[in-house]
Amino acid sequence: MIRKNPSRPINLPKLFVIFLLSLTLTWGIGQISGRGFGLWGLQPLNAQDLRPEQAAAIIYEQQPDLPKENQYKSVETGEIDPNHTLISRFIRYHRDFKRRLSVLDLDWKITLADYLGINQSIRENNYPGVSTLTTSPLEADIEAIRQLNRRQRQALVDELVKLYTPETPKTTTQTEGKPALETPATPTPSTPGLSKPGDAQLLLP
């Protein structure tokens, strides 16, 4: 007579633990992928997510002749903050204080016009670094921008627009009897920039 082996009881607690571990791993991978992390490390930052200090560093690499004006001391540490530069404050004033678009050269020229004194006056209590640096950089920044020549100002605007304009895929257009042509899809900003008095004189020496 063959005796059947009794079936082994199912270990429910062990199965439940395995299920929880699988669920946790699946959720974790989804969270990491959603935050822009790949299997091989961090993906490049979106241009719109660049901090002004990061963007300024890129601009200085392209235009090393621009003045840095980074000799100011931090109120918090009492030490010189080398990343608090003229261009980082220029970008922060443009984006954070004036809320102007970063993809239009006209908006950057309007900000230049503020520094040149032919548009809106820059108020000292509404300027980057006034509350975080031991000395207000406003007057020196205005003078530094005014010392830039026409070529430097135009190059600065061009680099800023290039830096903050998102890359878009090319679209293919096909016409009968002609080869397909690739044309870049130009992004349409949600709010158009408006010209201001004196804007035509921005790039004059």
C-alpha positions as CSV (number, residue, x, y, z in Angstrom):
1,M,0.0,0.0,0.0
2,I,1.4,3.3,-1.1
3,R,1.3,6.0,1.5
4,K,0.7,9.5,0.2
5,N,2.9,12.2,1.6
6,P,0.7,14.9,3.2
7,S,1.0,18.2,1.3
8,R,3.1,20.9,2.9
9,P,1.2,23.7,4.5
10,I,1.4,27.0,2.7
11,N,3.4,29.6,4.6
12,L,1.1,32.6,4.4
13,P,3.2,35.0,6.3
14,K,6.2,34.3,4.1
15,L,4.2,34.8,0.9
16,F,2.8,38.1,2.3
17,V,6.3,39.4,3.0
18,I,7.4,38.5,-0.6
19,F,4.3,40.3,-2.0
20,L,5.1,43.4,0.0
21,L,8.7,43.5,-1.1
22,S,7.7,43.1,-4.8
23,L,5.2,45.9,-4.4
24,T,7.7,48.2,-2.7
25,L,10.3,47.6,-5.4
26,T,7.9,48.2,-8.2
27,W,6.6,51.4,-6.6
28,G,10.2,52.6,-5.9
29,I,11.3,52.1,-9.5
30,G,8.3,54.0,-10.8
31,Q,9.0,56.9,-8.4
32,I,12.6,57.1,-9.5
33,S,11.8,57.0,-13.2
34,G,9.1,59.7,-12.7
35,R,11.7,62.0,-11.1
36,G,14.0,61.9,-14.1
37,F,16.5,59.2,-12.9
38,G,17.7,56.6,-15.3
39,L,19.3,53.3,-14.8
40,W,22.7,54.9,-15.7
41,G,22.4,58.0,-13.5
42,L,20.9,61.5,-13.6
43,Q,19.4,62.8,-16.8
44,P,20.2,66.3,-18.0
45,L,18.4,69.1,-16.2
46,N,15.7,70.9,-18.1
47,A,16.8,74.4,-19.0
48,Q,13.8,75.9,-17.3
49,D,14.9,74.2,-14.1
50,L,18.4,75.7,-14.1
51,R,19.2,77.8,-11.1
52,P,20.4,81.3,-11.9
53,E,23.9,80.4,-10.6
54,Q,24.0,77.4,-12.8
55,A,22.9,79.3,-15.9
56,A,25.4,82.1,-15.1
57,A,28.2,79.6,-15.0
58,I,27.3,78.4,-18.5
59,I,27.1,82.0,-19.8
60,Y,30.6,82.8,-18.3
61,E,32.0,79.8,-20.1
62,Q,30.7,81.2,-23.4
63,Q,31.6,84.8,-22.6
64,P,34.6,84.8,-20.3
65,D,35.1,88.6,-20.9
66,L,31.9,89.4,-18.9
67,P,32.6,90.9,-15.5
68,K,31.8,88.6,-12.6
69,E,31.3,91.1,-9.8
70,N,31.4,88.3,-7.3
71,Q,33.4,89.9,-4.5
72,Y,30.5,90.4,-2.1
73,K,30.3,88.8,1.3
74,S,27.3,86.7,2.4
75,V,25.3,88.0,5.4
76,E,24.9,84.4,6.7
77,T,28.5,83.3,6.5
78,G,30.5,86.5,6.4
79,E,32.5,85.1,3.6
80,I,32.7,85.9,-0.1
81,D,30.2,84.0,-2.2
82,P,31.9,83.4,-5.6
83,N,28.7,82.1,-7.1
84,H,26.8,85.4,-6.5
85,T,27.8,86.9,-9.8
86,L,26.6,89.8,-12.0
87,I,24.9,87.5,-14.5
88,S,23.3,85.3,-11.8
89,R,21.7,88.5,-10.3
90,F,20.8,89.7,-13.8
91,I,18.9,86.4,-14.5
92,R,17.3,86.3,-11.1
93,Y,16.1,89.9,-11.5
94,H,14.7,89.1,-14.9
95,R,12.9,85.9,-14.0
96,D,12.1,86.0,-10.3
97,F,11.5,89.7,-9.7
98,K,10.2,91.0,-13.1
99,R,8.6,87.6,-14.1
100,R,9.6,88.1,-17.7
101,L,9.9,85.3,-20.2
102,S,13.2,83.6,-20.8
103,V,12.7,82.4,-24.4
104,L,12.2,85.9,-26.0
105,D,15.2,88.1,-26.8
106,L,12.9,91.1,-26.6
107,D,12.2,90.4,-22.9
108,W,15.9,90.2,-22.1
109,K,16.5,93.4,-24.0
110,I,13.8,95.0,-21.8
111,T,15.7,93.9,-18.8
112,L,18.9,95.4,-20.2
113,A,17.0,98.6,-20.7
114,D,16.2,98.7,-17.0
115,Y,19.9,98.6,-16.3
116,L,20.7,101.2,-18.9
117,G,18.1,103.5,-17.3
118,I,15.9,103.8,-20.4
119,N,13.0,101.7,-19.2
120,Q,11.9,101.0,-15.6
121,S,14.0,102.1,-12.6
122,I,15.4,99.3,-10.5
123,R,14.5,99.7,-6.9
124,E,17.2,98.7,-4.4
125,N,14.8,96.9,-2.1
126,N,13.6,94.8,-5.0
127,Y,17.0,93.6,-6.3
128,P,18.8,90.2,-5.8
129,G,21.5,90.2,-3.1
130,V,20.4,93.3,-1.3
131,S,19.1,91.3,1.7
132,T,21.7,88.4,1.5
133,L,24.9,90.3,0.9
134,T,26.6,92.7,3.3
135,T,26.9,95.3,0.6
136,S,24.2,96.1,-2.0
137,P,25.5,95.2,-5.5
138,L,22.9,97.3,-7.4
139,E,24.9,100.3,-8.3
140,A,28.0,98.3,-9.3
141,D,25.9,96.0,-11.4
142,I,24.2,98.8,-13.2
143,E,27.6,100.3,-14.0
144,A,29.0,97.0,-15.1
145,I,26.1,96.4,-17.5
146,R,26.5,100.0,-18.9
147,Q,30.2,99.3,-19.5
148,L,29.4,96.4,-21.9
149,N,29.7,97.2,-25.5
150,R,27.1,96.5,-28.2
151,R,28.6,93.2,-29.2
152,Q,28.7,91.9,-25.6
153,R,25.1,92.9,-24.9
154,Q,23.8,91.2,-28.0
155,A,25.9,88.1,-27.3
156,L,24.6,88.0,-23.8
157,V,21.0,88.1,-25.0
158,D,21.6,85.5,-27.7
159,E,23.2,83.1,-25.2
160,L,20.4,83.5,-22.6
161,V,17.7,82.8,-25.2
162,K,19.7,79.8,-26.5
163,L,20.1,78.5,-23.0
164,Y,16.5,78.8,-22.0
165,T,14.8,77.8,-25.2
166,P,13.8,74.1,-25.0
167,E,14.9,71.8,-27.8
168,T,12.0,70.6,-29.9
169,P,11.9,67.7,-32.4
170,K,12.0,68.5,-36.1
171,T,8.8,67.9,-38.1
172,T,8.9,66.5,-41.6
173,T,6.9,68.1,-44.3
174,Q,6.2,66.3,-47.6
175,T,5.1,68.0,-50.8
176,E,4.1,66.2,-54.0
177,G,7.1,65.5,-56.3
178,K,9.6,67.1,-53.8
179,P,11.8,65.4,-51.1
180,A,10.7,65.8,-47.5
181,L,12.0,68.9,-45.7
182,E,12.8,69.0,-42.0
183,T,11.7,72.1,-40.3
184,P,12.2,72.8,-36.6
185,A,9.0,73.1,-34.6
186,T,9.1,76.6,-33.0
187,P,7.6,76.8,-29.5
188,T,4.9,79.4,-29.1
189,P,5.2,81.3,-25.8
190,S,2.1,81.6,-23.8
191,T,2.5,85.3,-23.2
192,P,4.0,87.6,-25.9
193,G,6.6,90.2,-24.9
194,L,5.6,93.8,-25.4
195,S,8.0,96.5,-26.6
196,K,8.8,99.3,-24.2
197,P,9.9,102.9,-24.8
198,G,13.6,103.0,-25.7
199,D,13.8,99.3,-26.7
200,A,15.3,100.3,-30.1
201,Q,18.3,101.9,-28.4
202,L,19.3,98.9,-26.3
203,L,22.3,97.9,-28.4
204,L,23.7,101.3,-29.1
205,P,27.2,101.9,-27.8
